[in-house]
Amino acid sequence: MISTSLTRRQLVAAALASTAVPALAQRRRVPRPTRLRAMLDQFAQELLQLSPENATSLGLDKGRNAGLRSRLSDGSLAGQARWSAQVRSMLARLGTIDRARLSAAEQVRYDTVRYAAERGVEGTEFFYSNAATGWGGGGSPYPVSQLSGTILNLPEFLNSQHAIKNGADAEAYLARVATIARQLDDESTQIRRDASRNVMPPAFIAATALKQLREYRAKPAGEQGLVKSLAMRAEAAGVRGDWLGRATRMVETMVYPALDRQIETFAAATARSSNVAGVHRLPSGEAFYRYMLKLGTTTTMSPQEIHDIGQAQNRELQARMDEILKAEGMTRGSVGERVQTLTRDPKHLFADSAEGRAAVIAYCNDRVADIRKLMPQLTRMNLKAPVEIKRVPEDIQDGQPLGYMNFAALDGSRPAIYYINLKSMSYWPRFQLTSLTAHEALPGHAWHGAYLAENSAEVPLISSLVNFNAFSEGWALYAEQIVDEAGLYASDPLSRLGYLQAQQFRACRLVVDTGLHALKWTREKAIRFLVENTGRAEAGMTSEIDRYCVWPGQACGYKVGHNEIVRLREQSKAAQGARFDLRAFNDAIIQTGGVPMTVLAKAMEPFTRA
C-alpha cells in the first residue's frame, strides 16, 4: 500500500557541499550517522533483497541494487521462512540498543520499527499468515482472491513501474515474466496446503477470482498487456529486439502452463467453500481477526469497541448530512434514501462511454488543480507532488477497490499514480469525486508519498518500506476534512455532502468489518447496511464488502487513524491556544514518515504539551 542507502545519502550531501566549501569542511558538515540510523539503513537494504518489487517501485533498482530489477519476491515456504528470520533478526539487533540513551526523535523511530517487527513475528503464529503480512501492516489469509495474486498484481506492476529505457531494462522485464510461472506455482502450493486445513476464500469470492483467472487465460498470449507493454515501450525507447515474440513465447510456454495448474488447483480447493463471509470460520479465526485489527488500526481496541464507535459516528455524520439535504429541499425519507436518490439521478452521473470515462479523469485532474491552490493554507512544505490519474485496468477492475494510490518513486522517475475504478459509472456521481481526489491525491496519499520522495536524502529509507495502515489511511481521511475546512466546498454544497458521505462511509466500515468477522454478519446483511446507511450504489458496496472479506481489519484503519489525528489536533489546540499553527501541526504529522497510532501521540508531544 511504501530512500536511498546511507552511503548514497552521504555522497549526495557531500556533492552538494563541494560547490561551496573545502573538502575538510565537507567532512565536518556531513553528520555522522547514529548507531540506530546505521542499523535502520542496514535493515532497509536487507528488506529490499526480500522485496525486489519495492526496489523498482521506489526507483532504487540501480547501482548496487541493479540486480533486483530482474527479480521478484519469493513467495515459497522457504521465502516466507526468510521473512520470519528477517523480522526476528531485526528485533534481536534492536534489542542491543539502549532506548533510554536515544533522543526523543530517535525513540519514535526505534519504537516504530520495533512495533512493525513485533507484528511480523506475531503473524507467524497463524499458518495462513506470515511475517511479511505483519511487517507490511495488513494482508489476506488467502494467497489468491479477487484482489490478490500474481496474475492480478504483476502485469500492472510491470506495465506502470518497471521502466524500459534500454536493452538491460527489457531483459530484466523478460526475466521477471519468466519468474511469474514460479510465483504461480508457489501460490498453488500454498492454496493446496491451506485448503487441506480448511482455509479457503468464501464461495462468492472464489467465483470472482476463478472468473478473473480464466478470462486472463482465454486471451491469446500476444494480446496480453503483459506482452504488449514491453513491445510498445521498447519500440518507443528505440530498443531493438524481438521483444514481442520473446515475451509471447514465455507467456505461452511458461506462464500459461503454470496458470492452468493454478486454475485447476484453485477450482478444486474452493469447490467446497461456503458463503460464510467472515474469517471467524478459519482455524483460530477469532484470534486472527484480533491480530488483523491490530495491524489495521495499530491499536489494541476490541472488535466491539470499534463496532460501537462506528455506529455512533455514523449517526453523528448522518445528522450533518441531513442539514445539507434539507437545505437542498430534500426532506422525505432517511438520509440514506435521500442520498440514494441523488446517486441514481442521471444528471449527477457521467456518460457510460469512453468519453464519459475520460471526462471523469479530466474532472479529477481539475479537482487536483483546485486543491493545489489551497495547499499554502494547509502546509509550509513546498512539495511538487506530481500526480498521474488513471483508470484501473479493465482486465483487473472486477475485484479491485474503487480507488487507490501508488506512491511516487523516491528518485523522481515516476509520479504518484491515482487509480480510479470505472467499471461502472454508477460508482461515481460527480459529487463524490472531489473527496476521493483529496484522499488519493492531494493532500492525501500523494502528498504523504511526496514528502518521502522529495526528502529521501534525510528520511530513512525504512519509512518507505513499512506501512502503517491507520496512519496512511487516517491521514488521507484527515486530508478530506482539511480541504473542507479550507473552503473547497464553499460554493458546492453537494460536493460537501459527498465529503460527509465519504466520512460516514468510513464510519460504516467500522460497523461492517467487525460485523462480518467478529459478529458473524452475512455478506448480504453487510451490503444492505452500507447501501441503506450511505446511499451509495449497491454494485459499489458489494465490491467493497467483498474487499473487506479478504482484507480483514484493513477498512477499520481509516476512521480509527483519522479519529486519533483529530484527537491530537484538539489536544494541541487546547495546549497551545493562540500559538497553535495548523500548518505546523499538519507538517509534523507527515514528517513522522508514518508511525503506528500507539507511537503517534509521543511523536506529537511538542504540540500536545502545554
C-alpha positions as CSV (number, residue, x, y, z in Angstrom):
1,M,0.0,0.0,0.0
2,I,5.7,2.2,0.6
3,S,15.3,6.0,0.4
4,T,18.3,5.7,-0.8
5,S,21.1,3.9,1.2
6,L,23.1,5.6,3.8
7,T,26.2,5.6,1.6
8,R,24.3,7.3,-1.2
9,R,22.8,9.9,1.1
10,Q,26.3,10.8,2.3
11,L,27.6,11.1,-1.2
12,V,24.8,13.3,-2.3
13,A,25.2,15.6,0.7
14,A,29.0,15.8,0.0
15,A,28.5,16.5,-3.7
16,L,26.2,19.4,-2.9
17,A,28.5,20.8,-0.3
18,S,31.6,20.6,-2.6
19,T,30.5,23.5,-4.7
20,A,30.9,25.9,-1.8
21,V,33.3,24.7,0.9
22,P,36.7,23.0,1.1
23,A,36.9,19.2,1.4
24,L,37.7,19.2,5.1
25,A,34.7,21.4,5.9
26,Q,32.5,19.0,3.8
27,R,33.5,16.1,6.0
28,R,32.7,18.1,9.1
29,R,29.3,19.1,7.8
30,V,28.1,15.6,6.9
31,P,26.6,14.4,10.2
32,R,27.9,11.0,11.3
33,P,25.0,8.5,11.4
34,T,24.0,7.4,14.8
35,R,24.2,3.7,15.5
36,L,20.4,3.4,15.3
37,R,20.3,5.2,11.9
38,A,23.0,3.0,10.5
39,M,21.2,-0.1,11.8
40,L,17.9,1.0,10.2
41,D,19.6,1.7,6.9
42,Q,21.1,-1.8,7.0
43,F,17.6,-3.2,7.7
44,A,16.3,-1.3,4.7
45,Q,18.9,-2.9,2.4
46,E,18.0,-6.4,3.7
47,L,14.4,-5.7,3.1
48,L,14.9,-4.7,-0.4
49,Q,16.6,-8.0,-1.1
50,L,13.4,-9.7,0.1
51,S,11.1,-7.3,-1.8
52,P,12.6,-6.6,-5.3
53,E,9.3,-5.1,-6.4
54,N,9.7,-2.4,-3.7
55,A,13.1,-1.5,-5.1
56,T,11.5,-0.9,-8.5
57,S,8.5,1.0,-7.2
58,L,10.8,3.3,-5.2
59,G,13.3,3.8,-8.1
60,L,16.1,2.0,-6.2
61,D,16.7,-0.9,-8.6
62,K,20.0,0.6,-9.8
63,G,23.6,0.9,-8.7
64,R,24.4,-1.8,-6.1
65,N,20.7,-2.9,-6.3
66,A,20.6,-3.2,-10.1
67,G,20.3,-7.0,-9.8
68,L,16.9,-6.6,-8.1
69,R,15.4,-5.2,-11.4
70,S,15.2,-8.7,-12.8
71,R,13.9,-10.4,-9.7
72,L,10.5,-10.9,-8.0
73,S,9.8,-11.7,-4.3
74,D,10.0,-15.4,-3.3
75,G,6.5,-16.5,-2.2
76,S,7.5,-20.1,-1.5
77,L,7.6,-21.6,2.0
78,A,11.3,-21.1,2.0
79,G,10.8,-17.4,1.1
80,Q,8.3,-17.0,3.9
81,A,10.9,-18.6,6.3
82,R,13.4,-16.0,5.3
83,W,10.9,-13.2,6.1
84,S,10.4,-14.7,9.5
85,A,14.1,-14.9,10.1
86,Q,14.4,-11.2,9.0
87,V,11.9,-9.8,11.5
88,R,13.4,-11.9,14.3
89,S,16.8,-10.7,13.4
90,M,15.7,-7.1,13.4
91,L,14.1,-7.4,16.8
92,A,17.3,-9.0,18.2
93,R,19.5,-6.2,16.8
94,L,17.2,-3.5,18.1
95,G,17.5,-5.1,21.5
96,T,21.2,-4.3,21.6
97,I,20.4,-0.5,21.6
98,D,19.7,1.3,24.8
99,R,16.5,3.1,24.0
100,A,16.9,5.4,27.1
101,R,20.0,6.9,25.6
102,L,18.3,7.9,22.3
103,S,16.9,11.3,21.5
104,A,13.2,11.8,21.5
105,A,13.1,11.7,17.7
106,E,15.2,8.5,17.7
107,Q,12.9,6.9,20.3
108,V,10.0,7.5,17.9
109,R,11.9,5.9,15.1
110,Y,13.0,3.0,17.3
111,D,9.5,2.4,18.6
112,T,8.1,2.5,15.1
113,V,10.4,-0.1,13.6
114,R,10.2,-2.3,16.7
115,Y,6.4,-2.3,16.5
116,A,6.5,-3.4,12.9
117,A,9.0,-6.2,13.6
118,E,7.0,-7.4,16.6
119,R,3.8,-7.6,14.5
120,G,5.8,-9.5,11.9
121,V,6.8,-12.1,14.5
122,E,3.2,-12.2,15.7
123,G,2.0,-13.0,12.2
124,T,3.9,-16.3,12.1
125,E,1.6,-17.7,14.8
126,F,-1.0,-18.4,12.1
127,F,-0.1,-20.8,9.4
128,Y,-2.1,-18.9,6.8
129,S,-0.3,-15.6,7.6
130,N,3.4,-14.8,7.6
131,A,6.0,-12.2,8.8
132,A,5.6,-10.1,5.6
133,T,2.0,-9.6,6.4
134,G,2.8,-8.3,9.9
135,W,5.6,-6.1,8.6
136,G,3.5,-4.6,5.8
137,G,0.6,-3.6,8.1
138,G,-2.0,-5.9,6.7
139,G,-2.9,-8.6,4.2
140,S,-5.1,-11.5,3.4
141,P,-5.4,-15.1,4.7
142,Y,-5.8,-16.2,1.0
143,P,-2.9,-16.2,-1.5
144,V,-5.4,-15.8,-4.4
145,S,-8.6,-13.8,-4.3
146,Q,-10.4,-11.1,-6.4
147,L,-7.8,-8.6,-5.0
148,S,-4.6,-10.6,-4.6
149,G,-2.4,-13.0,-6.5
150,T,0.3,-12.9,-9.2
151,I,-2.0,-12.6,-12.2
152,L,-3.8,-9.6,-10.7
153,N,-0.8,-7.7,-9.5
154,L,2.3,-8.4,-11.6
155,P,1.2,-7.4,-15.1
156,E,0.1,-3.9,-14.0
157,F,3.2,-3.5,-11.8
158,L,5.4,-4.3,-14.8
159,N,3.5,-2.0,-17.0
160,S,3.4,1.0,-14.7
161,Q,6.5,0.7,-12.6
162,H,9.2,-1.3,-14.4
163,A,10.9,1.3,-16.6
164,I,12.0,0.4,-20.2
165,K,14.8,2.7,-21.2
166,N,17.4,0.3,-22.6
167,G,18.1,-3.3,-23.5
168,A,19.1,-4.2,-19.9
169,D,15.7,-2.9,-18.7
170,A,13.9,-5.0,-21.4
171,E,15.9,-8.1,-20.5
172,A,15.1,-7.6,-16.8
173,Y,11.4,-7.4,-17.7
174,L,11.6,-10.7,-19.5
175,A,13.4,-12.3,-16.5
176,R,10.5,-11.2,-14.4
177,V,8.0,-12.6,-16.8
178,A,9.8,-15.9,-16.6
179,T,9.6,-15.8,-12.8
180,I,5.8,-15.3,-12.9
181,A,5.5,-19.1,-13.5
182,R,7.4,-19.8,-10.3
183,Q,5.2,-17.4,-8.4
184,L,2.1,-19.0,-9.7
185,D,3.3,-22.4,-8.7
186,D,4.3,-21.2,-5.2
187,E,0.8,-19.8,-4.8
188,S,-0.8,-23.1,-5.9
189,T,1.3,-24.9,-3.3
190,Q,0.0,-22.6,-0.6
191,I,-3.6,-22.9,-1.9
192,R,-3.4,-26.7,-1.6
193,R,-1.7,-26.6,1.9
194,D,-4.3,-24.1,3.2
195,A,-7.3,-25.9,1.8
196,S,-6.2,-29.1,3.5
197,R,-6.6,-27.2,6.8
198,N,-10.0,-25.6,5.8
199,V,-8.6,-22.2,4.8
200,M,-10.1,-21.0,1.6
201,P,-12.0,-17.9,0.5
202,P,-15.8,-17.8,0.6
203,A,-17.5,-19.2,-2.4
204,F,-18.6,-15.8,-3.8
205,I,-15.0,-14.6,-3.6
206,A,-13.7,-17.8,-5.2
207,A,-16.2,-17.5,-8.1
208,T,-15.0,-13.9,-8.9
209,A,-11.3,-14.9,-8.6
210,L,-11.7,-18.0,-10.8
211,K,-13.6,-16.0,-13.4
212,Q,-10.7,-13.5,-13.5
213,L,-8.1,-16.2,-13.8
214,R,-10.0,-18.0,-16.6
215,E,-10.6,-14.7,-18.5
216,Y,-6.9,-13.9,-18.4
217,R,-6.0,-17.3,-19.7
218,A,-8.5,-17.1,-22.5
219,K,-6.7,-14.2,-24.1
220,P,-4.0,-15.0,-26.7
221,A,-0.6,-14.5,-25.3
222,G,0.4,-11.9,-27.9
223,E,-2.6,-9.8,-26.9
224,Q,-1.8,-9.7,-23.2
225,G,-1.0,-6.3,-21.8
226,L,2.0,-8.0,-20.1
227,V,3.4,-8.7,-23.6
228,K,2.3,-5.6,-25.4
229,S,3.6,-3.2,-22.7
230,L,7.2,-4.5,-23.2
231,A,7.0,-4.4,-27.0
232,M,5.4,-0.9,-27.2
233,R,7.7,0.7,-24.7
234,A,10.8,-0.9,-26.1
235,E,9.9,0.5,-29.5
236,A,9.2,3.9,-28.1
237,A,12.6,3.9,-26.4
238,G,14.4,2.8,-29.6
239,V,15.4,-0.5,-28.0
240,R,15.8,-3.1,-30.9
241,G,14.9,-6.7,-30.4
242,D,12.2,-9.3,-30.8
243,W,10.5,-8.3,-27.6
244,L,7.0,-9.1,-28.7
245,G,8.0,-12.6,-29.9
246,R,10.1,-13.5,-26.9
247,A,7.5,-12.3,-24.4
248,T,4.7,-14.1,-26.3
249,R,6.7,-17.4,-26.2
250,M,7.4,-17.0,-22.5
251,V,3.7,-16.5,-21.7
252,E,2.7,-19.4,-23.9
253,T,5.3,-21.9,-22.7
254,M,5.9,-20.8,-19.1
255,V,3.2,-18.5,-17.7
256,Y,0.1,-20.2,-19.2
257,P,1.0,-23.8,-18.2
258,A,1.6,-22.5,-14.6
259,L,-1.7,-20.6,-14.8
260,D,-3.5,-23.7,-16.0
261,R,-2.1,-25.5,-12.9
262,Q,-3.3,-22.7,-10.7
263,I,-6.8,-22.6,-12.2
264,E,-7.1,-26.4,-11.6
265,T,-5.8,-26.2,-8.1
266,F,-7.9,-23.2,-7.1
267,A,-11.1,-24.7,-8.5
268,A,-10.5,-27.9,-6.7
269,A,-9.6,-26.2,-3.4
270,T,-12.6,-23.9,-3.4
271,A,-15.2,-26.5,-4.7
272,R,-16.5,-26.9,-1.1
273,S,-16.2,-23.3,0.0
274,S,-19.1,-22.0,1.9
275,N,-20.7,-18.5,1.7
276,V,-19.7,-17.6,5.3
277,A,-18.0,-14.3,4.8
278,G,-16.0,-13.7,8.0
279,V,-12.6,-15.1,9.0
280,H,-14.2,-16.3,12.3
281,R,-14.7,-19.6,10.4
282,L,-11.0,-20.1,10.0
283,P,-8.8,-22.1,12.4
284,S,-8.0,-19.7,15.3
285,G,-10.2,-17.3,13.3
286,E,-11.2,-15.0,16.3
287,A,-7.6,-14.6,17.4
288,F,-6.5,-14.0,13.8
289,Y,-9.1,-11.2,13.4
290,R,-7.9,-9.5,16.5
291,Y,-4.4,-9.7,15.1
292,M,-5.6,-8.2,11.8
293,L,-7.4,-5.4,13.6
294,K,-4.2,-4.7,15.5
295,L,-2.4,-4.4,12.1
296,G,-5.2,-2.4,10.5
297,T,-5.6,0.1,13.3
298,T,-2.3,-0.1,15.2
299,T,-4.3,-0.1,18.4
300,T,-5.5,-2.7,20.8
301,M,-9.1,-1.8,20.5
302,S,-11.6,-4.8,20.6
303,P,-14.0,-5.6,17.7
304,Q,-16.9,-4.5,19.9
305,E,-15.3,-1.1,20.8
306,I,-14.6,-0.4,17.1
307,H,-18.2,-1.5,16.1
308,D,-19.7,0.8,18.7
309,I,-17.6,3.8,17.6
310,G,-18.7,3.2,14.0
311,Q,-22.4,3.2,14.9
312,A,-22.1,6.4,17.0
313,Q,-20.1,8.3,14.3
314,N,-22.4,7.1,11.6
315,R,-25.3,8.7,13.5
316,E,-23.4,12.0,14.1
317,L,-22.4,12.3,10.4
318,Q,-25.9,11.5,9.2
319,A,-27.2,14.4,11.3
320,R,-24.8,16.7,9.5
321,M,-25.7,15.3,6.1
322,D,-29.4,15.8,6.9
323,E,-28.8,19.6,7.3
324,I,-27.4,19.8,3.7
325,L,-30.2,17.6,2.3
326,K,-32.9,19.7,3.9
327,A,-31.2,22.9,2.6
328,E,-31.4,21.4,-0.9
329,G,-35.1,20.8,-0.5
330,M,-34.8,17.0,0.2
331,T,-36.8,16.3,3.4
332,R,-38.5,13.0,2.9
333,G,-37.0,9.6,3.7
334,S,-33.9,8.6,5.6
335,V,-30.6,10.2,4.9
336,G,-29.5,7.0,3.1
337,E,-32.7,7.0,0.9
338,R,-32.2,10.7,0.0
339,V,-28.6,10.2,-0.9
340,Q,-29.5,7.2,-3.0
341,T,-31.9,9.4,-4.9
342,L,-29.0,11.8,-5.7
343,T,-26.7,8.9,-6.5
344,R,-29.1,7.5,-9.1
345,D,-30.0,10.8,-10.7
346,P,-28.6,10.8,-14.2
347,K,-27.7,14.5,-14.0
348,H,-25.0,13.6,-11.4
349,L,-23.6,10.8,-13.5
350,F,-21.0,10.8,-16.3
351,A,-21.9,9.1,-19.6
352,D,-21.3,5.3,-19.7
353,S,-18.9,5.5,-22.6
354,A,-15.2,6.1,-23.3
355,E,-15.9,9.8,-23.5
356,G,-17.7,9.7,-20.1
357,R,-14.7,7.9,-18.5
358,A,-12.3,10.4,-20.0
359,A,-14.4,13.1,-18.5
360,V,-14.1,11.6,-15.0
361,I,-10.3,11.6,-15.3
362,A,-10.4,15.2,-16.5
363,Y,-12.7,16.2,-13.7
364,C,-10.4,14.6,-11.1
365,N,-7.4,16.4,-12.7
366,D,-9.3,19.7,-12.3
367,R,-10.0,18.9,-8.7
368,V,-6.3,18.4,-8.1
369,A,-5.6,21.8,-9.6
370,D,-8.2,23.4,-7.4
371,I,-6.8,21.8,-4.3
372,R,-3.2,22.9,-5.1
373,K,-4.4,26.5,-4.8
374,L,-5.4,25.7,-1.2
375,M,-2.2,24.0,-0.1
376,P,-0.5,27.1,1.3
377,Q,-3.3,27.3,3.9
378,L,-2.5,23.7,4.9
379,T,1.2,23.3,4.8
380,R,4.5,25.1,4.8
381,M,6.2,22.3,2.8
382,N,6.8,23.3,-0.8
383,L,6.4,19.9,-2.3
384,K,6.0,19.3,-6.0
385,A,3.9,16.2,-5.6
386,P,3.2,15.3,-9.2
387,V,0.2,13.0,-9.7
388,E,-1.0,11.0,-12.7
389,I,-4.6,9.8,-12.7
390,K,-5.5,6.6,-14.5
391,R,-8.4,4.2,-14.6
392,V,-8.0,0.8,-13.1
393,P,-7.1,-1.5,-16.0
394,E,-10.1,-3.2,-17.4
395,D,-8.7,-6.7,-17.1
396,I,-8.5,-6.5,-13.3
397,Q,-11.2,-4.0,-12.5
398,D,-13.9,-6.5,-11.4
399,G,-12.4,-7.1,-8.0
400,Q,-10.3,-4.0,-7.4
401,P,-11.0,-1.2,-4.9
402,L,-12.9,1.8,-6.1
403,G,-9.8,4.0,-5.8
404,Y,-6.2,3.5,-4.8
405,M,-2.8,5.1,-5.0
406,N,0.8,4.0,-5.9
407,F,3.3,6.3,-4.2
408,A,5.9,8.2,-6.3
409,A,9.3,6.7,-6.9
410,L,11.9,8.1,-4.5
411,D,14.3,9.0,-7.3
412,G,11.7,11.2,-9.1
413,S,11.5,8.8,-12.1
414,R,7.8,8.2,-11.7
415,P,5.0,10.3,-10.2
416,A,2.3,9.1,-7.8
417,I,-0.4,7.2,-9.7
418,Y,-4.0,7.6,-8.6
419,Y,-6.2,4.8,-9.9
420,I,-10.0,5.1,-10.1
421,N,-12.2,2.1,-10.9
422,L,-14.5,3.0,-13.8
423,K,-16.1,-0.4,-14.3
424,S,-19.5,1.1,-13.6
425,M,-20.2,4.8,-13.9
426,S,-22.8,4.3,-11.2
427,Y,-19.9,4.1,-8.8
428,W,-19.1,7.8,-9.2
429,P,-21.7,10.5,-9.2
430,R,-19.9,13.8,-9.6
431,F,-20.5,15.0,-6.1
432,Q,-18.4,12.1,-4.7
433,L,-15.3,12.6,-6.8
434,T,-13.7,15.7,-5.1
435,S,-13.4,14.0,-1.7
436,L,-12.0,10.8,-3.3
437,T,-9.4,13.0,-5.1
438,A,-8.4,14.8,-1.9
439,H,-7.9,11.3,-0.3
440,E,-5.9,9.6,-3.0
441,A,-4.0,12.7,-4.4
442,L,-3.7,16.0,-2.5
443,P,-3.4,16.5,0.4
444,G,-3.8,12.8,1.0
445,H,-1.7,9.8,-0.1
446,A,0.2,11.6,-2.9
447,W,1.2,14.3,-0.5
448,H,2.4,11.8,2.1
449,G,4.3,9.9,-0.6
450,A,5.8,13.2,-2.0
451,Y,7.2,14.0,1.4
452,L,9.1,10.7,1.5
453,A,10.2,11.0,-2.1
454,E,11.3,14.7,-2.1
455,N,13.1,14.3,1.2
456,S,14.7,10.9,0.6
457,A,18.1,12.2,1.5
458,E,17.0,12.9,5.0
459,V,14.1,10.5,5.7
460,P,15.3,6.9,6.5
461,L,14.6,4.5,3.7
462,I,12.9,2.2,6.1
463,S,10.0,4.7,6.3
464,S,9.1,3.8,2.7
465,L,9.4,0.0,3.3
466,V,6.9,-0.3,6.2
467,N,3.2,0.5,6.0
468,F,1.0,1.5,8.9
469,N,-2.4,1.3,7.5
470,A,-4.1,3.5,10.2
471,F,-1.5,6.3,9.6
472,S,-1.6,6.4,5.8
473,E,-5.4,6.0,5.6
474,G,-6.1,8.1,8.7
475,W,-4.0,10.9,7.2
476,A,-5.8,10.6,3.8
477,L,-9.2,10.8,5.6
478,Y,-8.0,13.8,7.6
479,A,-6.9,15.3,4.2
480,E,-10.6,15.1,3.1
481,Q,-11.5,17.1,6.2
482,I,-9.0,19.9,6.0
483,V,-9.8,20.8,2.4
484,D,-13.4,21.2,3.5
485,E,-12.2,23.4,6.4
486,A,-10.1,25.4,3.9
487,G,-13.2,26.3,1.9
488,L,-13.1,23.9,-1.1
489,Y,-16.9,23.4,-0.9
490,A,-17.9,26.9,-0.1
491,S,-20.0,27.2,-3.3
492,D,-20.6,23.5,-3.9
493,P,-22.9,22.1,-1.1
494,L,-23.5,18.8,-2.9
495,S,-19.7,18.0,-3.0
496,R,-19.6,18.9,0.7
497,L,-22.4,16.3,1.1
498,G,-20.1,13.9,-0.8
499,Y,-17.3,14.7,1.6
500,L,-19.6,14.0,4.6
501,Q,-20.8,10.8,3.0
502,A,-17.2,9.7,2.5
503,Q,-16.6,10.3,6.2
504,Q,-19.8,8.5,7.1
505,F,-18.9,5.6,4.8
506,R,-15.6,5.1,6.7
507,A,-17.6,5.1,10.0
508,C,-19.9,2.4,8.5
509,R,-16.8,0.4,7.6
510,L,-16.1,0.0,11.3
511,V,-19.5,-1.5,11.6
512,V,-19.5,-3.9,8.7
513,D,-15.9,-5.1,9.1
514,T,-16.4,-6.0,12.7
515,G,-19.9,-7.2,11.8
516,L,-18.5,-9.7,9.2
517,H,-15.5,-11.0,11.1
518,A,-16.5,-10.8,14.8
519,L,-20.3,-10.6,15.0
520,K,-20.8,-13.2,12.2
521,W,-22.9,-11.0,9.9
522,T,-23.7,-12.4,6.5
523,R,-22.4,-10.8,3.3
524,E,-26.0,-9.7,2.4
525,K,-26.5,-8.0,5.8
526,A,-23.3,-6.1,5.4
527,I,-24.2,-4.9,1.9
528,R,-27.6,-3.9,3.0
529,F,-26.2,-1.9,5.9
530,L,-23.9,0.1,3.6
531,V,-26.4,0.8,0.9
532,E,-29.2,1.8,3.4
533,N,-26.9,4.0,5.5
534,T,-24.6,5.6,3.0
535,G,-26.9,5.8,-0.1
536,R,-24.1,4.5,-2.3
537,A,-24.7,2.3,-5.3
538,E,-25.3,-1.4,-4.5
539,A,-22.7,-2.6,-7.1
540,G,-20.0,-0.5,-5.5
541,M,-21.0,-1.5,-2.0
542,T,-20.9,-5.2,-3.0
543,S,-17.4,-4.7,-4.3
544,E,-16.5,-3.0,-1.0
545,I,-17.9,-5.8,1.2
546,D,-16.1,-8.4,-0.8
547,R,-12.9,-6.4,-0.3
548,Y,-13.4,-6.5,3.5
549,C,-14.0,-10.2,3.4
550,V,-10.4,-10.8,2.0
551,W,-8.6,-7.9,3.8
552,P,-10.0,-8.2,7.3
553,G,-9.3,-5.3,9.6
554,Q,-7.9,-3.0,6.9
555,A,-11.0,-1.0,6.4
556,C,-11.1,-0.1,10.1
557,G,-7.8,1.8,9.9
558,Y,-9.3,4.8,8.1
559,K,-11.6,6.1,10.7
560,V,-9.6,4.9,13.7
561,G,-6.5,6.7,12.3
562,H,-8.5,9.8,11.5
563,N,-10.0,9.9,14.9
564,E,-6.6,9.8,16.6
565,I,-5.2,12.6,14.4
566,V,-8.2,14.8,15.1
567,R,-7.9,14.0,18.8
568,L,-4.3,15.0,18.8
569,R,-5.2,18.2,17.0
570,E,-7.8,19.2,19.5
571,Q,-5.3,18.4,22.3
572,S,-2.7,20.6,20.6
573,K,-5.2,23.5,20.2
574,A,-6.1,23.2,23.9
575,A,-2.4,23.1,24.9
576,Q,-1.1,25.9,22.6
577,G,-4.1,28.2,22.4
578,A,-3.3,31.2,20.2
579,R,0.1,29.7,19.4
580,F,-1.4,26.8,17.6
581,D,-0.4,26.7,13.9
582,L,-2.4,24.3,11.7
583,R,0.2,24.2,9.0
584,A,2.9,23.3,11.5
585,F,0.7,20.6,13.0
586,N,-0.1,19.1,9.6
587,D,3.5,19.1,8.6
588,A,4.6,17.5,11.8
589,I,2.2,14.6,11.2
590,I,3.5,13.9,7.7
591,Q,7.1,14.4,8.8
592,T,6.9,11.4,11.1
593,G,7.1,9.5,7.8
594,G,4.3,7.2,9.1
595,V,4.1,5.6,12.5
596,P,1.7,3.4,14.5
597,M,-1.1,5.1,16.4
598,T,0.5,3.9,19.6
599,V,3.6,5.9,18.7
600,L,2.0,9.0,17.1
601,A,1.0,10.6,20.4
602,K,4.6,10.5,21.5
603,A,5.8,12.0,18.2
604,M,3.3,14.9,18.6
605,E,4.2,15.7,22.2
606,P,5.9,19.1,21.2
607,F,2.3,20.1,20.1
608,T,0.2,18.5,22.8
609,R,2.3,19.6,25.8
610,A,1.1,22.9,27.4
